[in-house]
Amino acid sequence: ETDAETDGETVLAAGTEIISEGIMYTSNGDGTCKIVGIGDCTDACVVIPEYAPSGERVVSVDSGAFFGCSTVTAIQIPASVTKIGALAFSACKNLMYISVNAQNPHYRDVDGILYSKDTSTLILYPPMRAGSELTIYAGTSEIAEMAFYNCAYLRAVYYTGSPEQWEAIAIGSKNYSLIAAAKVFYANGK
């Protein structure tokens, strides 16, 4: 299925995914591009496209690209994105949910939380995520800087490992909500 142009407007073929418009891209010069900012996109649910309006494949989101964007409540990440820079979605105070295409080889979401594909790194816990509890599994060895910044509802973290394993996790700076949450340890699994 293809898109058709009529009087300068793109008409999407049936079944074509709706994408957010106004996002800022920079070409990598090899048929791929990266997202460098929110631009004039005002969508509450930002759908990152697999291909930019230029036709280039979207392969990365720059560090801080959406940093501090208060209009975003949800983000959809396609399979084509293989690199998400540090703090790309941090301080988005109204962010509730992040979803990642299941075919993405580098990232995944677990209940709306952004992780590396193997879940060894917790990248971002959305600040407005519903619910006051979170389970972190013993396989998580790193928590990114500002992954738990200004989380409105988080009160308790259940960890499937021991207190000693918890202490070995590399926890980035400005994770105040994680530090303040009560910890419950399940050394032998839940």
C-alpha positions as CSV (number, residue, x, y, z in Angstrom):
1,E,0.0,0.0,0.0
2,T,1.3,3.5,-0.8
3,D,0.4,7.0,0.2
4,A,-1.0,9.3,-2.5
5,E,-0.5,13.0,-2.9
6,T,-3.5,15.2,-3.6
7,D,-3.1,19.0,-3.7
8,G,-0.1,18.9,-1.4
9,E,-1.8,16.8,1.3
10,T,-0.8,13.2,2.0
11,V,-3.7,10.8,2.0
12,L,-2.8,7.7,4.0
13,A,-3.6,4.3,2.6
14,A,-5.9,2.0,4.6
15,G,-4.1,0.5,7.6
16,T,-1.3,3.0,7.5
17,E,-0.1,4.1,11.0
18,I,-0.7,7.7,12.0
19,I,2.5,9.5,13.0
20,S,3.2,12.7,14.9
21,E,4.0,15.7,12.8
22,G,6.4,18.6,13.6
23,I,9.1,16.5,15.2
24,M,12.6,17.8,14.3
25,Y,15.0,15.4,12.4
26,T,18.6,15.6,11.3
27,S,19.9,13.5,8.4
28,N,22.8,11.1,9.1
29,G,23.7,11.3,5.4
30,D,23.3,7.6,4.8
31,G,19.5,7.2,4.3
32,T,18.9,7.3,8.0
33,C,18.2,10.2,10.4
34,K,17.8,11.0,14.1
35,I,15.2,12.9,16.1
36,V,16.8,16.0,17.6
37,G,13.8,17.6,19.2
38,I,10.0,17.8,19.7
39,G,9.9,20.7,17.3
40,D,6.3,22.1,16.9
41,C,4.7,18.7,17.6
42,T,1.9,19.2,20.1
43,D,0.6,15.6,20.2
44,A,0.0,14.2,23.7
45,C,0.7,10.7,22.4
46,V,3.9,11.1,20.3
47,V,4.2,8.3,17.7
48,I,7.8,8.2,16.5
49,P,7.7,7.1,12.9
50,E,9.9,4.4,11.3
51,Y,10.5,6.8,8.4
52,A,10.8,10.6,8.6
53,P,8.9,12.8,6.2
54,S,12.1,12.9,4.2
55,G,11.9,9.2,3.6
56,E,14.9,8.5,5.8
57,R,14.7,5.7,8.3
58,V,14.6,6.9,11.9
59,V,17.3,5.1,13.8
60,S,18.0,7.2,16.9
61,V,16.6,9.8,19.4
62,D,19.2,12.3,20.4
63,S,20.2,13.0,24.0
64,G,17.6,15.3,25.6
65,A,15.5,15.4,22.4
66,F,12.2,15.5,24.4
67,F,13.7,16.7,27.7
68,G,11.2,18.6,29.8
69,C,8.4,18.4,27.3
70,S,5.2,18.9,29.4
71,T,2.7,18.1,26.6
72,V,3.7,14.5,26.1
73,T,1.7,11.9,27.9
74,A,2.7,8.8,25.9
75,I,5.4,7.8,23.5
76,Q,5.5,5.0,20.9
77,I,8.9,3.9,19.7
78,P,9.2,1.9,16.5
79,A,11.4,-1.1,15.7
80,S,13.8,1.1,13.6
81,V,15.1,3.0,16.7
82,T,18.4,1.4,17.7
83,K,19.8,4.2,19.9
84,I,18.1,6.4,22.5
85,G,20.5,9.1,23.9
86,A,20.8,9.9,27.6
87,L,17.9,11.9,29.1
88,A,16.0,11.7,25.7
89,F,12.6,11.6,27.5
90,S,13.6,12.8,31.0
91,A,11.7,15.4,32.9
92,C,8.5,15.0,30.8
93,K,6.4,15.6,33.8
94,N,3.1,14.4,32.3
95,L,4.5,11.2,30.7
96,M,2.4,8.2,31.7
97,Y,3.4,5.4,29.3
98,I,6.1,4.4,26.8
99,S,5.5,1.6,24.3
100,V,8.1,-0.1,22.2
101,N,7.5,-2.1,19.0
102,A,8.0,-5.8,19.9
103,Q,10.4,-6.1,16.9
104,N,12.8,-3.5,18.3
105,P,16.2,-5.2,18.8
106,H,17.6,-2.8,21.4
107,Y,14.7,-1.6,23.6
108,R,11.5,-2.9,25.2
109,D,8.7,-1.7,27.4
110,V,7.5,-3.6,30.5
111,D,4.1,-2.2,31.6
112,G,4.9,1.2,30.1
113,I,8.4,1.4,31.5
114,L,11.4,1.8,29.1
115,Y,14.2,-0.8,29.4
116,S,17.1,-2.1,27.3
117,K,16.0,-5.2,25.4
118,D,17.5,-7.6,27.9
119,T,16.1,-5.5,30.9
120,S,19.5,-5.1,32.3
121,T,19.0,-1.3,32.2
122,L,15.9,0.5,33.4
123,I,16.0,3.7,31.2
124,L,12.8,5.5,32.2
125,Y,9.9,5.1,34.6
126,P,7.3,7.6,33.4
127,P,6.7,10.3,36.1
128,M,2.9,10.0,35.9
129,R,2.7,6.2,35.6
130,A,-0.4,4.9,37.4
131,G,0.1,2.8,40.4
132,S,2.2,3.1,43.5
133,E,4.2,-0.1,43.3
134,L,6.9,-1.4,40.9
135,T,8.7,-4.7,40.7
136,I,12.4,-4.6,39.6
137,Y,13.9,-8.0,38.7
138,A,17.3,-9.1,39.9
139,G,18.6,-9.1,36.3
140,T,18.5,-5.3,36.2
141,S,22.0,-4.0,36.9
142,E,21.7,-0.3,35.9
143,I,19.2,2.4,36.4
144,A,19.7,5.4,34.1
145,E,20.2,9.0,35.3
146,M,16.8,10.6,36.0
147,A,15.0,7.4,35.3
148,F,12.8,8.1,38.4
149,Y,12.7,11.8,38.4
150,N,9.6,13.4,40.0
151,C,7.5,10.3,39.9
152,A,4.1,11.3,41.3
153,Y,2.7,8.0,42.5
154,L,5.6,5.6,43.2
155,R,5.7,4.6,46.9
156,A,7.1,1.0,47.0
157,V,9.7,-1.0,45.0
158,Y,9.7,-4.8,45.1
159,Y,13.0,-6.2,44.2
160,T,13.4,-9.9,43.4
161,G,17.0,-10.1,44.6
162,S,18.7,-9.6,47.9
163,P,19.6,-6.3,49.6
164,E,23.3,-7.0,48.6
165,Q,22.3,-7.3,44.9
166,W,20.3,-4.1,45.2
167,E,23.4,-2.3,46.5
168,A,25.3,-3.5,43.5
169,I,23.0,-1.8,41.0
170,A,24.5,1.2,39.3
171,I,21.9,3.9,40.0
172,G,22.3,7.2,38.1
173,S,21.9,10.6,39.6
174,K,18.6,12.4,40.3
175,N,16.6,9.3,41.0
176,Y,15.0,10.9,44.1
177,S,11.6,9.1,43.7
178,L,13.4,5.7,43.6
179,I,15.5,6.5,46.6
180,A,12.5,7.7,48.6
181,A,10.3,4.6,47.8
182,A,10.1,1.8,50.3
183,K,12.0,-1.3,49.3
184,V,10.8,-4.9,49.7
185,F,13.3,-7.7,48.9
186,Y,12.5,-11.2,47.6
187,A,15.9,-12.9,47.5
188,N,14.4,-16.1,46.1
189,G,12.0,-14.6,43.6
190,K,8.4,-13.6,44.1
